[in-house]
């Protein structure tokens, strides 16, 4: 992968880390778990600047890992609001909600994951992709089901603002 023009602005240790990563393989294996493309590695390491440079220079943000987790879903999982917001703005059409191997979209994951800022992240995702509010995963669950099981009234309220009953 050619270096983006802003690559030199990153701290030297980050530059070295990424260069080593790219030279060895475009896929990394964390402790024997799912292999991850560069974009997921950057998200899990929370390198916001590098994420923006990669997205500006490649189409890596569409790529999923072995479990078909798209970059938006990965950023929701790590509860990184700045990355979620950036990737939502980058999304064109509905591709931002690629389904994983369990049929879950970033909206399902946002309804499941709790943490600081999780309500705001759920709001960002559902605001950008409201048509997926009734989408069912492989288990027949919608994002609202996950919010209800988590017993999080705030998440339920956010989803109800966008919910359209299926008739």
ABEGO torsion letter per residue (X at the ends): XBBBAAAAABBAAAAAAAAAAAAABABBBBGGBBBBBAAAAAAAAGBAAAAAAAAAABAAAABBBAAGBBAAAAAAAAGBAAAAAAAAAABBEAAABBBBAAGBBAAAAAAABBEBGAAAAAAAAAAABAAAAABBBAAGBBAAAAAAAAGBAAAAAAAAAABBBBX
